Amino acid sequence: MSAATGKTLKRNQIIASLICCGSIIAFILLSYLTGLFQNADNFFYDINMALRGPIATTGRISLVLMDEESAVRLQRERGQWSRSKLAAALDNLCAAGAEVVGLDMVMSAPDQNPEEDQSLIDAISRCNNVVLARVSSARGVREISPLAAFREVMIGDGFIDVPLDQDGVLRKVRFVNAKPQQQAGLELLPSFALELARVYLNLEFEFDFSGKDYFLLGSKDRHIRLPYPELLVNYVGDYTAFDVIAFADAVDNTFDPVLTQGRLVLIGSTISSEKDFFTTPLSRFRSETSNLSGRFAATEIYVQGSDEPGVACHAHAVENILSQKFFRHLTGRPAALICLLCGIAGLFFYLPKVDWVYGIVVLLVNLSLIVAVSYISLTKWLIRIDSFPLILIGMLQFVGGVILQNVFAHKRTAMITAMFGKYVSSGVVKELIKGDITTTLEGRRANLTILFSDLRGFTAISEKHGARDTALLLNTYFDTMIPLVFAQDGTLDKLMGDAIMAYFGAPVEVTDHPAKGAATALNMMKELRLLKQRRDIKGLAGLEIGIGLNTGEVTVGNLGSHDFMNFTIVGDAVNLASRLEGLNKIYGTAILLSQSIANQLDDRFVVRDLDIVRVKGKQTAVNIYELVEWRSTITETALVGLDLFAEGLAAYRRQDWDGAERLFRQVLLKLPDDGPTNLYLARIEQLWSLPPGPEWDGISTFYHK
């Protein structure tokens, strides 16, 4: 290959790379600015909203939902809500201290019974704080307004019609609509949410649109700042993010007044037949029926499907105005500039020395950064960045770079082959991408439950069977037992040969970790019995395990060196759990507990007091207990035997050897081959031959693990 030919090939590759990169940038920018990616951008935005989940509210909004249950309780007729009952609800809400009440229903037609209308008019007049709903534009008509009689007594009204995006999702609401006047000028009509917030904040109906991307509502001295021209709703969750009152409770005055005192209260329907539901960025990923159960006495309020009730959508918009936490959508030139910069950065993939392996690593890192920045900017800085064009431009630049690299690699190979008669491969990875992560060694004290389990006689089993059968046996055993730990939110600390060490209560804190540890131990024994029935794997039938459980304070965290770290636990409580596991062999038991965990178990577990011991490495004696079985599965005969054992143990501790021996022998009639009972009978026989002195305290001391 001549020098000129090599330079030409290199120059052609640079030119092709610039053309390809520029074409991709132009295509992305044109498509983005013309709205071609709108649905995809909205989808990624909705994912970020769903990942963020619910957030805290100001606590100044409550919902009164006209749900199916209220319809039944109030005997709703003719598919309409009784206006006299609505009047009763208004009177009760206002009497309970509601600051402002919004009715998410258009009172545009009179009731068949004029008395119904009059009762509602009187109630609105008495409250003097009611905002009504209107429709600013509808098919076939210009607008739909409340009846004149209602307008005379209302404090304000606002339009409830909201624009949906192309995919049918409600993400934005308009603040105002302009209505042309007959003489000249425009009349500004507020949205329902804006009017509710204005009345609640006691602001003048004055606007200042001098700002570029915002406007001011209120007087010069007292106003709030709002985004222009519309509100990208920062949904705080679903409707359950707000305090909810059933409409029937509002009518019957059986709600908690705390839920309305000084608050803005919205009344709206969740009846499925009225179809006042909207898909939101949060609800589009929900398929189940949402429900609110037990927050207020025995009330249950249901909404249809996964969509959000319209009244709740207005509440979210009002919440944004009150909290002043607005999303800002980065569009226009700033968004185009970000796309341009990402596209130019894509030239990296066209560099000759960047192979596809290295390129895909960089691509994944860049895509992760785009997704992370998009999420963080939305959730932390309240800035919406359209991530889809950035993701697409990165992927297309990677594909374009890989294709061009392959095209020119083939050309280069052909030239080398033609001139030198051999192929020289350059496809070798020269360097691995490694990130240097500085890890801080942190630890904390926590009260946890520790579980140790160990296979009995496994050495003999492994010697009897070959290495392959032993490995299969262990893998089968661990495959069965480890998921039981995870099922109770436990953490597998380590596997030590045939032993398992686990703990409960960290890294995720749980309050009932003693019960979770005990449940795991019983489930392990149950699964072991099932394992022993299998005949497809050698050695399973001979497996026996011992388990020790202790609850205590330990040090938990990332412990180790900078080169090797492990999230683990250390402390005396860990050692005691290990000692208890070993004591099973002496007492002939399967599961031993310390007093600290036994005292925290509820009636679901059958536990018996076993002994007072002093284990190796500890001077203080501790009470130990046996975890026998679930109370729901234990037999009456076994319970009688355990009661007899408790009586025998009490006699033993007061040195009544005759009584203790008699009771223990009765235990064996109920629980044949009971390990602890046989142990105490052997001890009594020794005590008969070598009576203890007056200093005898009944403590068993063990000098080995």
Beta strands, then each sheet from edge to edge (+ up, - down):
strand 1: 61-66
strand 2: 100-103
strand 3: 130-134
strand 4: 156-159
strand 5: 172-174
strand 6: 176-180
strand 7: 186-190
strand 8: 207-208
strand 9: 214-218
strand 10: 223-227
strand 11: 230-232
strand 12: 243-246
strand 13: 264-269
strand 14: 277-278
strand 15: 291-293
strand 16: 300-302
strand 17: 308-309
strand 18: 328-330
strand 19: 383-385
strand 20: 443-455
strand 21: 490-496
strand 22: 499-504
strand 23: 545-560
strand 24: 565-570
strand 25: 591-594
strand 26: 605-614
strand 27: 622-630
strand 28: 699-701
sheet 1: 4+ 3+ 2+ 13+ 1+ 12+
sheet 2: 5+ 11-
sheet 3: 6+ 7-
sheet 4: 8+ 9- 10+
sheet 5: 14+ 17-
sheet 6: 15+ 16-
sheet 7: 18+ 19+
sheet 8: 21+ 22- 20+ 23- 24+
sheet 9: 21+ 22- 20+ 23- 25- 27+ 26- 28-
end
